[in-house]
């Protein structure tokens, strides 16, 4: 709060640290100033660091793009010289531009170093001015006002507008105007038309106006961004109720102040203020009054602190104040004035006790300083509250080094922390026991706790029934003795959990309940390690969920679906006797290919179902067309080709899953886009459809049709081999060929 860093925008460098710790209060006690907030337009330290990193990234990109553009401009200029070899001063101009191109190319390699320097903006301004000067010289040597190089004078101004402040851009503009004027005055032979010179002037004037406008707009946007960043960082560091620093920001600041004190060899003190009997105040007046009181405490502490002091809320009703460059005596006086401010009549209705600590010379850490100050706070409470603990003496002398040897004070602090830890532990235990009681009462969720020796320490009635007994019969017994038939699988699982510390989640098992023999039930079992705060695993939590009803529903749905599929497949074959058994054989081949491709069980099942009814759409094709011998005409083939879409539409009306309908719709698509009905290519065709396509071709060619005899499996395999990568998926073809070569599929399967 006491430091401020200049606003950082890409056109500016990070400002120097302008903080001042200020002088400590005199022993007599000077008036205490009301501490000020960070001024708008300045960034707090956290925001300044973020902005500085952002600024470095900007400068790296800005300088790199500038050098690249300059190098490209030089290359283009050299090409212009190559195209106009008869122009004036070509040798000198080529040499100048070549050197400039090398310099720009070399600059790209050092932008990372330049971007971190404080003189980067001056360097960029100088580079823009130098580049403009070189362009003016080249334009003069190339023919003065007749040279097209004069148009390039707009580039240095545009480059400056992208990154420099408005005054720097105006400087570049003035330099370009002077350079253009000098070129014009030094040109005794002007051959360009008035219109050409006018266009040049209008172009340069327009670029000047645009560049100044760009720079002005950019500065305003960056200023707004800096203000917003400052507000966001301050909001993230501020306790919303009291307006003080929050816990994390305060301790970050405490570490920074300790580092500063050690570098400057200064004293650093810390005040801890705790609201007296705040729980009783909250209970009697209500939480809203308690919140108002805490807000008032924060405001009063900030008002009683100096402009360079740091006030933070470090607990529910605990506040702390960092006093930089302040000896212990002056810190005691500040603490006394804070206590007096709270006991004035008509104020907040609460008082505070204050402890004072000073940075130890032997252990200068935030942890030690906070502990010593906390101990002093409890001494103040032990002395009657609403006071500051008197300075400790050793041999009638105040402990000047900041040491606080009071064993009683440390004991009080440790006892309070112990009571708080016990209270938190009791709360957590009560919550856990409530959850356990809920689990134990559940009839569909089994629960047990197993210790590292595999003894049952806790179990509910549901899981006890699964094991075949009562809760009392199983508590304290080894799992291997309670369920010896399941121990060969449970033992390795328990050992894995204990050794790895990782849970085994949702293991699907089949068990028979002791009270319902002969009727297996499905369970989802999870074995989770139970760990304490130190990371030690103290046992295994077993949770079992009865999913029998869900599994039976899934099985009945699967059976119903299979029956519907068989009925639909039979309907097609009754209308088309020449393809009798075709869909069943395609399904067998497709399932074998899907298995060879290592698809999941669900995917394999879906491919088999779709393959069994892939020709369901032929129900929409007239029977006389299906059974007609000989080749069909174009109109008749159009009717046959419609069967893929017709089949998909039929299944949609009866609620079949979309992925099944998709495979049926696409089973005549080809990977090169030559298929139907949509001409899909490659991976846009579902994998299931690509599998059915290969299986369909193999069986169709190997079987007899009304218009031809069976061609045999060899011809069919040769056909898909030739179409691999164009008509058919190469992986699917490879899997099919492997199955036939290994003998897992034979000609009898087609």
Secondary structure, DSSP 8 states (H G I E B T S, - for coil): ----B----TTS--------------TT-----------TTSB-HHHHHHHHHHHHHHHHHHHHHHHHHHHHHHHHHHHHHHHTTTSTTHHHHHHHHHHHHHHHHHHHHTHHHHTTSTTHHHHHHHHHHHHHHHHHHHHHHTTGGG-GGGGGHHHHHHHHHHHS-HHHHHHHHHHHHHHHHHHHHT-S---S-HHHHHHHHHHHHHHHHHHHHHHHHHHHHHHHHHHHHHHHHHHHHB-TTTSSB-HHHHHHHHHHHHHHHHHHT--EEEEEEEETTHHHHHHHH-HHHHHHHHHHHHHHHHHTS-TT-EEEE-SSSEEEEEEET--HHHHHHHHHHHHHHHSSTTS-S--EEEEEEE--SSS--HHHHHHHHHHHHHHHHHTTSSSB----BSSSSB-TT-----HHHHHHHHHHHHHHHHHHHHHHHHHHHHHHHHHHH-SSEEEEEE-TT-BEEEE-HHHHHHHTS-HHHHTTSBHHHH-HHHHHHHHHHHHHHHHH---EEEEEEEEE-TTSTT-EEEEEEEEEEEE-TTS-EEEEEEEEEE-HHHHHHHHHHHHHHHHHHHHHHHHHHHH-GGGTTHHHHHHHHHHHHHHHTT--HHHHHHHHHHHHTTTGGGGGS-HHHHH--S---HHHHHHHHTHHHHHHHHHHHTT--HHHHHHHHHTT--TBS--SSS--BGGGS-HHHHHHHHHHHHHHHHS-BTTB----HHHHHHHHHHTBTTTB-HHHHHHHHHHHHTTSS-GGG-
